[in-house]
Amino acid sequence: MKPGYFSLVLHAHLPYVRHEEKHRLEERWVYEAISETYIPILWQVDRLKRPLHWTVSISPPVVEMLADPLIQDRYVEHLDEMLELITLELSEGRSQEEVSTLHFYQQRYQDLKNTFLHWNKNLNEAFRTYREQGYIDMVTCTATHGFNPHLFTEQAARAEIRLGLNCFERHYGFRPTGIWLPECAYTPGVDRILYEEGVRYTFVDEHALLEADPTPEKGIGAPVYSPHGVALFPRDQIISGKIWSSMIGYPGHPDYREFYRDLAYDRDWDYIQPFMHPEGIRFDTGLKMHRITGDTDQKDFYVREWAEHQIDNHATDFAKTLEAHLEAHGGQTFPPFLVTAPFDAELFGHWWFEGPEFLGKVAERLEEFGIETITPAIFLERHFQDLQTVHVSMNTWGRKGYGEVWINERNEWMLRHLHVMEMQLVKDVADYRDSSELATRALKQLIRHYVLAVSSDWAFILDGQTTAQYAAERFREHTRLFAELETALYRDEVSERLLEEHYNVYPFLQDEDIEIDSFLSPHDYYVTVERGREDDAILLLTPEYTGNLVGDLGHRVVAEVEARAKEGETIYVLTPFKEGLPEYERHNHVHVYRVRPTSPFLEHVMNQIATQNLAYVKLVHELSSRVNFKAVHHFDWMTIPAARELAKSLSIPLYSTMLSFEATRNPHGHGGLYDAIHRIENSIFHAAETVYIDEQLSMEDLKERYAIQDNTEVCLPLDQSPYKEKALKKNVK
């Protein structure tokens, strides 16, 4: 194999343009993406039938529209209309060149229909199947592609991320550890939210790293860690530009299909009118009969065989260019040089008709050239310990690299409305949470209206002045619906009928995807969720709690639980799921939950621990609707992240029992894993009410390696409760 790696990332996104009424021109965006991008990409995956290590990001609006029966049926109607138009064209005595191209389209649209019906009209099934077969990897995006640097509240940023992950998990059966931030827009602080939501990597433009502090030693040849531990994979513009540069990119070759010339504009209106909009509007049919030819308006007819020849040539050229690029950086080790190439998926097929076939041919050429392809997830599994931590400022991959596209004189007016909606949601959730079933559903619908309004697509369209009227109308409609429903909530006028009317306008997301608590501040969470409940309990997190315990930790946990239970304490024990043992069991006042991680397919220990901790947090927040936890007690470093988060969000004291530390287990340790564990362990001293350590540990040795504070004590005898009565009274109302 050649030195280094290549990672291709395709981001499939469209705004949510599903409308109940027929003949909405915007809905054709979905048809075009399916016909020209999504199915052709799936064809290449199916043709090659091997692990390609492509990463496909698919946004919740696309996921939801692909799963929508209305759009599915209308797409089949669209294909039938296209086949009818092609049949008509073939009966009109066209030139031999046109007939040849029409036969190509006839076969293509029939293949599109066959493929679509094969997957039961739901392409989510296809992507999910190929991911489960190991051919591709998949990640998702935030709920509606909201531009995170312009979000006003942390709650809104978290809701966009969490709702996106929830939607994807419902459709695809797993929770991804990677995410595509809309517009590759990173801003300091969003990484903390990502990490807390179980996300371990995302993508940025290359200038994010080149202008980081400190400048990464590997430049853009490797991802970096953000301050909160999220890996940032940079776009390699040299290699990406080879594909898509307007000056040197492949799509401009004269033999490729011309995007801007469509049959609809080459035919008389009386002839083409039955296939156009009933209000007399021409639109692209998708039958583009000409090739690029040159810079003039005179275009020759498309010759499919010529295009296929160029696909082969360009795939070979790309492989040679990538080979030379990797060899030029072949001296880089720990990790080897990585070329990350993220693209909007729709660039391949929609804008560059031959793009999907090019990607398939590139996959073949790279294998022939001995160039290893890799997904970001696999790269992190191999090289997590080799990455540098840096500070990255706000950046995007948009025009000039920052936020100019999404805030300028054409679209800035939208921000004040979005910020007001965010702040109102924080207030409304705190005021109306669980006041009634209708109020809860109304809050979810308000969140639905908000996320549909916050889509970056509306600002992007207004900036480009393409379908600006539609974008402005959609934004105003969502803000109007938000205000209308909020007023009904305030007046106690929410009804089943009103909620159905609001949902049916834009049936995006299921209620199960929407967690209203995402909009609660920590204080509001305490006031609305914790205060005033009964059955005070101790929450205990431990990596070991089975019937066959080995080692000091397991015995200490069981002994601690039994001692406190004898004193009459109610204890909830959360521990990892273990085959052969029940997921839940109860012994008098002791409740034991064996918790499955959110993503069971991960190999690396740190990713496993992260998803296990995330599962703990999700379960406890569900339990907290009926149980008042008065303290959280964790054992060992592997449960620290969840314990810290729960102590903060539930406003309860945290107690820690650490029978050993990485520095004592491995006094000469070094490297990424050692440092990561050490950081986690060190964080507990300022977060815990009390840290209990084994009496055999040397306090002096620990002080040399950790930020020991005066809250550190030797473990108490089992007949003495470790929980400080004063602290419990202070925190429990």
MARNU-720108 format. One line per 10 residues: their letters; for each residue x, y, z of C-alpha. Coordinates in steps of 0.1 Angstrom, whole numbers, always signed. Example, Ala and Ser with C-alpha at 12.3 -4.5 7.8 and 13.67 -1.06 7.14 Angstrom:
# residues 2
as> +123/-45/+78 ~ +137/-11/+71
***
This chain:
# residues 733
mkpgyfslvl> +0/+0/+0 ~ +11/+36/-6 ~ +17/+58/+24 ~ -12/+78/+37 ~ -50/+76/+34 ~ -79/+90/+14 ~ -113/+97/+30 ~ -143/+107/+9 ~ -173/+123/+26 ~ -205/+130/+9
hahlpyvrhe> -231/+152/+25 ~ -267/+148/+13 ~ -289/+177/+22 ~ -320/+196/+10 ~ -343/+219/+28 ~ -375/+204/+39 ~ -397/+211/+9 ~ -425/+186/+14 ~ -459/+202/+7 ~ -494/+187/+8
ekhrleerwv> -505/+204/-23 ~ -493/+191/-57 ~ -472/+208/-83 ~ -449/+227/-59 ~ -418/+234/-80 ~ -395/+231/-49 ~ -405/+195/-45 ~ -388/+187/-77 ~ -355/+194/-59 ~ -361/+161/-42
yeaisetyip> -369/+143/-74 ~ -338/+156/-91 ~ -316/+146/-61 ~ -330/+111/-61 ~ -327/+106/-99 ~ -293/+122/-104 ~ -275/+118/-71 ~ -289/+94/-45 ~ -298/+64/-67 ~ -267/+67/-90
ilwqvdrlkr> -245/+67/-59 ~ -263/+36/-46 ~ -258/+20/-80 ~ -220/+24/-76 ~ -220/+10/-41 ~ -241/-20/-54 ~ -219/-25/-84 ~ -187/-26/-64 ~ -201/-46/-35 ~ -172/-42/-12
plhwtvsisp> -161/-19/+16 ~ -155/+15/-1 ~ -149/+34/+31 ~ -171/+63/+18 ~ -188/+82/+45 ~ -223/+94/+36 ~ -239/+121/+57 ~ -276/+124/+53 ~ -295/+152/+69 ~ -328/+147/+87
pvvemladpl> -348/+167/+61 ~ -336/+143/+34 ~ -342/+113/+57 ~ -377/+124/+64 ~ -386/+132/+28 ~ -372/+99/+16 ~ -394/+81/+41 ~ -425/+102/+33 ~ -452/+81/+14 ~ -465/+113/-3
iqdryvehld> -432/+121/-18 ~ -425/+84/-26 ~ -457/+81/-46 ~ -452/+114/-63 ~ -417/+105/-73 ~ -430/+73/-90 ~ -455/+95/-109 ~ -426/+118/-119 ~ -407/+88/-133 ~ -438/+77/-153
emlelitlel> -442/+112/-167 ~ -405/+112/-177 ~ -409/+79/-195 ~ -440/+91/-212 ~ -421/+122/-224 ~ -392/+101/-237 ~ -416/+78/-256 ~ -432/+109/-272 ~ -398/+122/-281 ~ -388/+89/-298
segrsqeevs> -420/+90/-319 ~ -412/+125/-332 ~ -385/+115/-358 ~ -356/+131/-340 ~ -320/+130/-353 ~ -299/+99/-348 ~ -278/+117/-322 ~ -310/+127/-303 ~ -324/+92/-306 ~ -293/+76/-292
tlhfyqqryq> -294/+100/-261 ~ -331/+94/-257 ~ -326/+56/-256 ~ -300/+62/-229 ~ -324/+82/-209 ~ -352/+57/-214 ~ -331/+29/-200 ~ -319/+51/-172 ~ -353/+62/-160 ~ -366/+26/-162
dlkntflhwn> -336/+16/-140 ~ -344/+44/-116 ~ -379/+32/-112 ~ -368/-5/-108 ~ -343/+5/-81 ~ -368/+27/-63 ~ -394/+0/-62 ~ -369/-26/-52 ~ -362/-6/-20 ~ -400/-3/-13
knlneafrty> -398/+34/-24 ~ -377/+42/+7 ~ -340/+48/-1 ~ -333/+50/+36 ~ -336/+12/+34 ~ -309/+11/+7 ~ -284/+33/+26 ~ -291/+14/+58 ~ -286/-19/+41 ~ -253/-10/+25
reqgyidmvt> -240/+5/+58 ~ -249/-27/+77 ~ -231/-47/+50 ~ -200/-26/+57 ~ -198/-10/+22 ~ -202/+25/+35 ~ -203/+44/+68 ~ -230/+69/+77 ~ -234/+100/+98 ~ -260/+127/+100
ctathgfnph> -264/+164/+104 ~ -283/+187/+128 ~ -321/+187/+127 ~ -326/+212/+99 ~ -291/+224/+90 ~ -292/+254/+113 ~ -261/+277/+111 ~ -247/+271/+146 ~ -225/+302/+149 ~ -257/+324/+148
lfteqaarae> -277/+305/+173 ~ -283/+326/+204 ~ -287/+300/+231 ~ -269/+269/+241 ~ -303/+252/+243 ~ -310/+258/+207 ~ -277/+245/+196 ~ -282/+214/+217 ~ -317/+209/+204 ~ -306/+211/+167
irlglncfer> -279/+185/+174 ~ -299/+161/+196 ~ -330/+162/+174 ~ -309/+154/+143 ~ -293/+124/+161 ~ -327/+112/+174 ~ -342/+114/+139 ~ -313/+95/+123 ~ -313/+68/+150 ~ -350/+62/+145
hygfrptgiw> -346/+56/+108 ~ -312/+39/+108 ~ -311/+19/+140 ~ -279/+34/+155 ~ -266/+67/+168 ~ -236/+79/+148 ~ -205/+92/+166 ~ -198/+116/+137 ~ -218/+146/+125 ~ -217/+171/+96
lpecaytpgv> -221/+206/+110 ~ -241/+227/+86 ~ -219/+246/+62 ~ -189/+230/+80 ~ -195/+258/+105 ~ -175/+254/+137 ~ -176/+278/+166 ~ -159/+275/+200 ~ -181/+258/+225 ~ -202/+237/+201
drilyeegvr> -176/+210/+206 ~ -186/+206/+243 ~ -223/+201/+233 ~ -212/+176/+206 ~ -191/+157/+230 ~ -219/+156/+256 ~ -243/+143/+229 ~ -219/+115/+220 ~ -204/+130/+189 ~ -167/+123/+184
ytfvdehall> -158/+139/+151 ~ -169/+165/+125 ~ -155/+183/+95 ~ -141/+218/+89 ~ -125/+237/+62 ~ -87/+236/+59 ~ -82/+272/+71 ~ -97/+262/+104 ~ -65/+243/+112 ~ -41/+265/+94
eadptpekgi> -52/+294/+116 ~ -56/+274/+148 ~ -37/+281/+180 ~ -12/+265/+180 ~ -8/+257/+143 ~ -10/+219/+141 ~ +23/+202/+135 ~ +8/+181/+107 ~ -9/+210/+90 ~ -40/+196/+73
gapvysphgv> -25/+162/+70 ~ -43/+150/+101 ~ -74/+159/+121 ~ -70/+177/+155 ~ -89/+176/+187 ~ -109/+205/+198 ~ -105/+216/+235 ~ -135/+193/+244 ~ -121/+163/+226 ~ -140/+163/+193
alfprdqiis> -119/+154/+163 ~ -120/+180/+135 ~ -112/+166/+100 ~ -100/+193/+76 ~ -109/+195/+39 ~ -79/+192/+16 ~ -86/+219/-9 ~ -59/+208/-33 ~ -74/+174/-39 ~ -110/+186/-35
gkiwssmigy> -103/+214/-61 ~ -90/+188/-85 ~ -125/+175/-87 ~ -145/+207/-84 ~ -124/+237/-92 ~ -141/+260/-118 ~ -107/+264/-135 ~ -91/+229/-134 ~ -119/+207/-122 ~ -131/+177/-142
pghpdyrefy> -169/+186/-146 ~ -162/+213/-172 ~ -149/+189/-198 ~ -166/+194/-232 ~ -178/+158/-234 ~ -198/+159/-202 ~ -235/+167/-201 ~ -245/+204/-201 ~ -264/+213/-170 ~ -279/+246/-182
rdlaydrdwd> -295/+233/-214 ~ -328/+214/-209 ~ -353/+199/-234 ~ -381/+220/-219 ~ -367/+251/-234 ~ -359/+236/-268 ~ -395/+226/-276 ~ -425/+246/-285 ~ -449/+254/-257 ~ -479/+236/-272
yiqpfmhpeg> -458/+205/-274 ~ -442/+205/-240 ~ -471/+221/-221 ~ -486/+188/-209 ~ -454/+181/-190 ~ -450/+215/-175 ~ -466/+233/-144 ~ -504/+237/-148 ~ -500/+274/-143 ~ -480/+277/-174
irfdtglkmh> -445/+277/-159 ~ -416/+260/-177 ~ -392/+241/-156 ~ -363/+217/-163 ~ -374/+182/-172 ~ -341/+166/-165 ~ -337/+156/-202 ~ -306/+175/-211 ~ -297/+165/-246 ~ -264/+184/-251
ritgdtdqkd> -228/+183/-239 ~ -208/+212/-226 ~ -190/+215/-260 ~ -174/+249/-252 ~ -179/+284/-239 ~ -204/+295/-266 ~ -241/+290/-267 ~ -238/+265/-295 ~ -239/+231/-280 ~ -234/+197/-296
fyvrewaehq> -255/+167/-287 ~ -245/+145/-258 ~ -227/+114/-267 ~ -228/+90/-237 ~ -199/+69/-249 ~ -176/+99/-250 ~ -186/+109/-215 ~ -178/+74/-203 ~ -144/+76/-219 ~ -137/+108/-200
idnhatdfak> -149/+93/-168 ~ -122/+66/-171 ~ -95/+92/-180 ~ -104/+115/-152 ~ -106/+87/-126 ~ -71/+76/-136 ~ -58/+112/-135 ~ -73/+117/-101 ~ -57/+85/-87 ~ -23/+96/-101
tleahleahg> -27/+131/-86 ~ -37/+117/-53 ~ -7/+92/-54 ~ +17/+120/-60 ~ +1/+141/-33 ~ +4/+113/-7 ~ +40/+104/-18 ~ +50/+141/-13 ~ +39/+137/+23 ~ +50/+102/+27
gqtfppflvt> +74/+111/+54 ~ +46/+119/+78 ~ +40/+93/+105 ~ +20/+91/+137 ~ -4/+94/+120 ~ +2/+89/+82 ~ -9/+117/+60 ~ -47/+118/+55 ~ -65/+135/+26 ~ -100/+143/+36
apfdaelfgh> -124/+152/+7 ~ -158/+164/+19 ~ -184/+174/-7 ~ -221/+182/-10 ~ -234/+149/-24 ~ -256/+167/-49 ~ -225/+180/-67 ~ -221/+144/-80 ~ -250/+137/-104 ~ -271/+168/-102
wwfegpeflg> -245/+194/-110 ~ -220/+170/-126 ~ -241/+143/-142 ~ -213/+118/-145 ~ -201/+124/-110 ~ -214/+92/-93 ~ -198/+71/-121 ~ -166/+90/-116 ~ -166/+81/-79 ~ -171/+45/-87
kvaerleefg> -143/+45/-111 ~ -120/+63/-87 ~ -127/+36/-61 ~ -115/+10/-86 ~ -84/+30/-96 ~ -74/+37/-59 ~ -75/-1/-53 ~ -53/-6/-84 ~ -29/+20/-73 ~ -26/+6/-37
ietitpaifl> -41/+38/-21 ~ -59/+30/+11 ~ -93/+46/+16 ~ -105/+51/+52 ~ -135/+65/+71 ~ -130/+91/+98 ~ -143/+66/+123 ~ -117/+40/+114 ~ -90/+66/+113 ~ -98/+76/+149
erhfqdlqtv> -99/+40/+160 ~ -63/+36/+147 ~ -47/+69/+154 ~ -67/+86/+183 ~ -35/+88/+203 ~ -16/+106/+177 ~ -37/+137/+174 ~ -29/+172/+187 ~ -53/+194/+206 ~ -57/+230/+194
hvsmntwgrk> -80/+260/+197 ~ -100/+267/+165 ~ -119/+299/+159 ~ -153/+303/+142 ~ -150/+293/+106 ~ -170/+278/+77 ~ -164/+265/+42 ~ -186/+293/+28 ~ -175/+323/+8 ~ -144/+339/+23
gygevwiner> -144/+312/+50 ~ -166/+328/+77 ~ -202/+339/+80 ~ -207/+363/+52 ~ -231/+341/+33 ~ -255/+337/+62 ~ -255/+372/+75 ~ -256/+401/+51 ~ -279/+428/+39 ~ -302/+403/+23
newmlrhlhv> -308/+380/+52 ~ -298/+395/+85 ~ -334/+405/+93 ~ -341/+368/+100 ~ -318/+366/+130 ~ -338/+388/+154 ~ -368/+366/+148 ~ -348/+334/+154 ~ -333/+347/+186 ~ -366/+357/+200
memqlvkdva> -380/+323/+192 ~ -351/+306/+210 ~ -355/+327/+242 ~ -393/+321/+241 ~ -388/+284/+239 ~ -365/+284/+269 ~ -392/+303/+288 ~ -422/+283/+275 ~ -406/+249/+283 ~ -398/+260/+319
dyrdsselat> -433/+274/+324 ~ -454/+247/+307 ~ -434/+215/+310 ~ -457/+186/+320 ~ -486/+210/+328 ~ -507/+188/+306 ~ -504/+164/+277 ~ -517/+190/+252 ~ -492/+215/+265 ~ -463/+190/+261
ralkqlirhy> -474/+183/+226 ~ -477/+220/+219 ~ -441/+226/+231 ~ -429/+199/+208 ~ -448/+215/+179 ~ -432/+249/+188 ~ -398/+233/+187 ~ -407/+218/+153 ~ -417/+253/+140 ~ -385/+268/+153
vlavssdwaf> -361/+242/+138 ~ -378/+245/+104 ~ -373/+283/+106 ~ -337/+281/+116 ~ -326/+261/+85 ~ -295/+277/+70 ~ -310/+271/+36 ~ -333/+302/+38 ~ -304/+326/+45 ~ -283/+308/+18
ildgqttaqy> -311/+312/-8 ~ -316/+348/+0 ~ -279/+355/-3 ~ -278/+338/-38 ~ -312/+353/-49 ~ -322/+321/-66 ~ -357/+313/-52 ~ -356/+341/-28 ~ -394/+346/-26 ~ -399/+310/-16
aaerfrehtr> -372/+312/+11 ~ -386/+344/+26 ~ -422/+331/+25 ~ -412/+298/+42 ~ -393/+316/+70 ~ -422/+340/+76 ~ -446/+311/+76 ~ -427/+292/+103 ~ -424/+323/+125 ~ -462/+330/+120
lfaeletaly> -471/+294/+130 ~ -449/+296/+160 ~ -465/+328/+172 ~ -500/+315/+166 ~ -495/+283/+186 ~ -476/+301/+214 ~ -505/+325/+218 ~ -529/+295/+219 ~ -507/+280/+246 ~ -508/+312/+267
rdevserlle> -546/+314/+264 ~ -552/+278/+272 ~ -567/+273/+237 ~ -546/+244/+225 ~ -567/+216/+211 ~ -562/+183/+193 ~ -575/+198/+161 ~ -551/+228/+164 ~ -521/+206/+169 ~ -530/+183/+140
ehynvypflq> -535/+214/+117 ~ -500/+227/+127 ~ -483/+193/+123 ~ -499/+185/+90 ~ -487/+217/+73 ~ -451/+204/+76 ~ -451/+168/+91 ~ -414/+169/+99 ~ -400/+147/+128 ~ -420/+125/+151
dedieidsfl> -428/+136/+186 ~ -404/+109/+199 ~ -375/+127/+182 ~ -382/+160/+201 ~ -370/+163/+237 ~ -384/+194/+252 ~ -359/+193/+280 ~ -332/+203/+255 ~ -345/+238/+260 ~ -343/+237/+298
sphdyyvtve> -315/+256/+315 ~ -298/+237/+344 ~ -317/+258/+369 ~ -350/+254/+352 ~ -344/+217/+350 ~ -339/+215/+387 ~ -370/+236/+394 ~ -393/+219/+370 ~ -380/+183/+372 ~ -364/+177/+405
rgreddaill> -380/+197/+432 ~ -410/+184/+450 ~ -408/+147/+442 ~ -407/+118/+467 ~ -387/+86/+469 ~ -353/+102/+474 ~ -326/+79/+461 ~ -289/+75/+456 ~ -277/+71/+420 ~ -247/+49/+417
ltpeytgnlv> -226/+44/+385 ~ -201/+16/+383 ~ -183/-3/+355 ~ -187/-36/+375 ~ -218/-50/+391 ~ -224/-87/+384 ~ -229/-119/+403 ~ -193/-131/+397 ~ -171/-102/+408 ~ -133/-102/+404
gdlghrvvae> -111/-76/+420 ~ -114/-50/+446 ~ -136/-26/+427 ~ -165/-51/+422 ~ -164/-62/+458 ~ -163/-27/+472 ~ -193/-16/+451 ~ -215/-45/+462 ~ -205/-40/+498 ~ -212/-3/+496
vearakeget> -246/-9/+480 ~ -255/-36/+506 ~ -244/-14/+535 ~ -264/+16/+524 ~ -295/-5/+516 ~ -294/-19/+552 ~ -296/+17/+564 ~ -328/+21/+544 ~ -314/+40/+514 ~ -330/+36/+480
iyvltpfkeg> -302/+30/+455 ~ -303/+30/+417 ~ -273/+11/+403 ~ -264/+17/+366 ~ -237/-6/+351 ~ -229/-18/+316 ~ -251/-44/+300 ~ -239/-80/+302 ~ -251/-109/+282 ~ -270/-135/+303
lpeyerhnhv> -281/-110/+330 ~ -314/-91/+331 ~ -314/-55/+319 ~ -334/-46/+350 ~ -338/-63/+384 ~ -348/-51/+419 ~ -338/-63/+453 ~ -359/-45/+479 ~ -345/-9/+478 ~ -318/-17/+452
hvyrvrptsp> -327/-11/+415 ~ -301/-24/+390 ~ -301/-13/+354 ~ -277/-29/+330 ~ -274/-3/+303 ~ -267/-9/+266 ~ -243/+17/+250 ~ -259/+41/+224 ~ -236/+28/+196 ~ -226/-9/+200
flehvmnqia> -204/-11/+169 ~ -173/+8/+182 ~ -139/-8/+186 ~ -118/+17/+205 ~ -121/+18/+243 ~ -126/+56/+246 ~ -155/+55/+221 ~ -171/+26/+239 ~ -168/+45/+272 ~ -182/+76/+257
tqnlayvklv> -213/+59/+243 ~ -218/+40/+276 ~ -217/+72/+295 ~ -242/+88/+271 ~ -265/+59/+276 ~ -263/+64/+314 ~ -272/+101/+311 ~ -302/+94/+288 ~ -316/+67/+311 ~ -312/+88/+342
helssrvnfk> -330/+117/+327 ~ -359/+94/+319 ~ -359/+80/+355 ~ -358/+115/+369 ~ -393/+121/+359 ~ -404/+98/+387 ~ -374/+95/+410 ~ -358/+123/+430 ~ -321/+115/+431 ~ -304/+133/+461
avhhfdwmti> -268/+123/+452 ~ -248/+106/+425 ~ -219/+83/+435 ~ -196/+69/+409 ~ -168/+43/+410 ~ -137/+43/+388 ~ -127/+67/+360 ~ -149/+51/+333 ~ -181/+65/+349 ~ -168/+101/+356
paarelaksl> -182/+118/+324 ~ -218/+107/+331 ~ -215/+113/+369 ~ -203/+149/+363 ~ -230/+157/+338 ~ -257/+142/+359 ~ -246/+160/+391 ~ -247/+193/+371 ~ -280/+188/+353 ~ -298/+173/+383
siplystmls> -282/+198/+407 ~ -272/+171/+432 ~ -239/+165/+450 ~ -213/+141/+434 ~ -193/+115/+454 ~ -164/+97/+439 ~ -147/+64/+449 ~ -114/+58/+432 ~ -96/+27/+443 ~ -69/+33/+418
featrnphgh> -57/+59/+393 ~ -40/+56/+359 ~ -8/+71/+375 ~ -8/+43/+401 ~ -17/+15/+377 ~ +8/+26/+351 ~ +34/+50/+367 ~ +55/+52/+336 ~ +26/+56/+312 ~ +25/+80/+283
gglydaihri> +6/+85/+250 ~ -29/+94/+239 ~ -49/+68/+259 ~ -29/+75/+291 ~ -33/+112/+288 ~ -70/+109/+281 ~ -76/+88/+311 ~ -55/+111/+332 ~ -75/+141/+321 ~ -108/+124/+330
ensifhaaet> -95/+113/+364 ~ -81/+148/+372 ~ -115/+164/+364 ~ -132/+147/+394 ~ -114/+166/+421 ~ -130/+199/+414 ~ -164/+184/+406 ~ -170/+161/+435 ~ -182/+169/+470 ~ -158/+142/+483
vyideqlsme> -133/+119/+465 ~ -127/+87/+484 ~ -95/+68/+477 ~ -81/+35/+488 ~ -61/+36/+520 ~ -31/+20/+503 ~ -27/+49/+479 ~ -1/+75/+487 ~ -16/+110/+490 ~ +17/+125/+483
dlkeryaiqd> +22/+105/+451 ~ -12/+116/+439 ~ -6/+152/+446 ~ +24/+151/+423 ~ +3/+139/+394 ~ -32/+153/+401 ~ -49/+185/+412 ~ -58/+170/+446 ~ -80/+193/+468 ~ -90/+192/+504
ntevclpldq> -121/+172/+495 ~ -100/+140/+491 ~ -103/+114/+519 ~ -96/+77/+525 ~ -126/+54/+520 ~ -148/+53/+551 ~ -156/+20/+569 ~ -187/+4/+554 ~ -207/+11/+586 ~ -203/+49/+579
spykekalkk> -222/+65/+551 ~ -200/+83/+526 ~ -227/+109/+519 ~ -224/+142/+538 ~ -257/+149/+555 ~ -251/+186/+553 ~ -246/+185/+516 ~ -277/+164/+510 ~ -299/+187/+530 ~ -285/+217/+512
nvk> -294/+202/+477 ~ -326/+184/+484 ~ -358/+206/+487
***
